[in-house]
Amino acid sequence: MIARSKFGGQPKQIPPPLVDILLASLTALAMAGRIETACRLAGQACAALRGNSPAAWQAFNAFLHRFARQTPDP
């Protein structure tokens, strides 16, 4: 998986296990009652990975679809 550094330069490889760790962390955050925060972070991950890593983007997008409907109405 590839993501671009916010500091410019060449894209950096993202190890697939790192995506799994991040998703597990976001899931734990959501299960602890911080669903909105977890969804915001997952959305940022989606934006960062879009176009560079379709598989990782899809994983974070699936997280959003799973948890976003559980966020409280504004």
C-alpha positions in Angstrom: 0.0 0.0 0.0 1.2 3.4 -0.9 0.6 6.8 0.7 2.2 10.2 0.0 4.1 11.9 2.7 2.6 15.2 3.7 6.2 16.6 3.4 6.4 15.8 -0.3 8.7 13.5 -2.1 8.0 10.0 -3.3 5.1 7.9 -2.0 5.9 5.6 0.9 4.9 2.0 1.2 2.4 1.3 4.0 2.8 -2.2 5.4 -0.6 -4.1 5.3 -0.3 -5.0 9.0 -0.2 -1.3 9.8 -3.6 -0.9 8.2 -5.0 -3.8 10.3 -3.5 -2.2 13.5 -5.1 1.2 12.7 -8.5 -0.4 11.9 -8.3 -2.3 15.2 -7.5 0.9 17.1 -10.4 2.7 15.4 -12.7 -0.2 16.3 -11.6 -0.1 19.9 -12.2 3.7 20.0 -15.7 3.2 18.6 -16.5 0.4 21.0 -15.4 2.7 23.8 -18.1 5.1 22.9 -16.0 7.5 20.7 -17.7 6.6 17.4 -17.7 10.1 16.0 -14.0 10.5 16.7 -13.3 7.1 15.1 -15.3 7.9 12.0 -13.5 11.3 11.6 -10.1 9.6 11.8 -11.2 6.9 9.4 -12.5 9.6 7.0 -9.1 11.2 7.2 -7.4 7.9 6.4 -9.8 7.4 3.4 -8.8 10.8 2.1 -5.1 10.2 2.5 -5.3 6.8 0.8 -7.7 7.6 -2.0 -6.0 7.0 -5.3 -2.8 5.6 -3.8 -4.0 2.5 -2.1 -7.4 1.2 -3.2 -7.3 -1.8 -0.8 -6.5 0.3 2.2 -9.0 2.9 1.2 -11.7 0.2 0.8 -10.9 -1.1 4.3 -11.3 2.3 5.9 -14.4 3.1 3.8 -16.0 -0.2 5.0 -15.3 0.9 8.6 -17.1 4.2 7.9 -20.1 2.4 6.5 -20.2 0.1 9.5 -20.0 2.7 12.2 -21.2 6.0 10.7 -24.8 5.0 11.0 -24.3 4.6 14.8 -23.2 8.2 15.3 -25.7 10.4 17.1 -27.8 12.8 15.1 -26.5 16.5 15.2 
